[in-house]
């Protein structure tokens, strides 16, 4: 038996809702067909946004959306995506699939989408191929509520009042597709560009995100912080940055091969989960470098691209990055979110890549059809952690499992929080392919009286299709009992469980 011990008297940090964020890029069918179908589409929509997708995302309680990239951000020129749609420039999306980008989804459409979703906005600016003026004018166009050329242009294009930018990324992956820069060079560009991300509304500050490392590039983190970190001071209340990004994808068979999304054996299952667990080492080691400059943890680690990256589905455009989503993805999501929760003192935002039809998406569409993936259900089950306080917890009797010594993982993974209403939220993953595990949950003082629980479980290859859309779905979990002030149940193999306890 495994014993989950919870000390509800000890709060260890606050879980920002933005840890449950999402990423949408002009890539494949994420924006077009996935989120946006246009006002004239036969698919039910509100101002061009797919109603079924928006409703599902609202139910999942999406807190923040990142746009327009990704690699696309550093070749995106925002003025191409404003004004009458018939006059907007067409271009070839050279990063993703070589298809025509008609710019019918631009700034106005993004903010319309976020308003429908009720989520915060995270805009990524163009450093790789754009100018300081272009970035500065975009911020002015979006946020300035006065007399200026860009504010006037926004009004001419039909939006009288400004929008709010909650987060602004100054470039993306500038070590790679965003310009192949050296860290000191990017850091100096960052210092320059962020200067012109003007705070037109100090009461609604734009949080500025600096382009951080790729995976284990600790050299990048060190050099960027050394060059452009400045602590807040009276003349600059937020310093030069509010966050530093980190990107990490799980490739079970390596970057070149990646591996199938649906065809894998037990060994690859554990290898995938072990690689998902690696994000914790990255958080710790990059966090240690950040601690040297920012010991009070005022700068957030922004894991704004994470998730599984497999080989595309057979017969699809390799540049569209369309992949299926199985129980393996669900466990990767559960493990990752538990880790982010437990490191909420440093991790302030995370955006899974990507929202619809690309990589580890929460929704897949095919014409008018829509299905929710196993990953969607995990986000839905975990949503009560948002804006809650992390509690001290550990599992006694846990052990390592796996078929390869190099890729072993804990049998169980957990995180626990308490909401403002006093409800304790427990999320627990059983990473075993075959072994059911009896679990006993004990508290420091709490005597469980009310329990609401859900479970996601199936065999490891299970996934939803347009022919069988509900093969994997969240269901009520009632197979528990309360004995002597403890909560007892069995966690099935290959499962994600959420419990809300009062």
Secondary structure, 3 states (H helix, E strand, C coil): CEEEEEEEEEEEEECCHHHHEEECCCCCCCCECCCECCCCCCCCEECCEEHHHHHHHHHHCCCEEEECCCHHHHHCCHHHHCCCHHHCCCEECCCCCCCEECCCCCHHHHHHHHHHHCCEEEEEECCCCCCHHHHHHHHHHHHCCCCCHHHHHHHHCCCCCCCCCCEEEECCCCCCCCCCCCHHHHHHHHHHHHHCCCCCCHHHCCEEEEEEEECCCHHHHHHHHHHHCCCCECCECCCCCCEEEEEEEECCCCCCCCCCCCCCCHHHHHHHHHHHHHHHHHHHHHHHHHHHHCCCCCCEEEEEEEEECCCCCCCCCHHHCCCCCEHHHHHHHHHHHHHHHHCCCCEEEEEEECCECCCCCCEEEECCEEEECHHHHHHHHHHHHCCCEEEEEEEECCCEECCCHHHCEECEEEEEEECCCCCEEEEEEECCCCCCEEEEEEECCCCCCCEEEEEEECCCCCECCCCCCCCCCCEECCCEEEECCEEEEEECCCEEEEEEEC
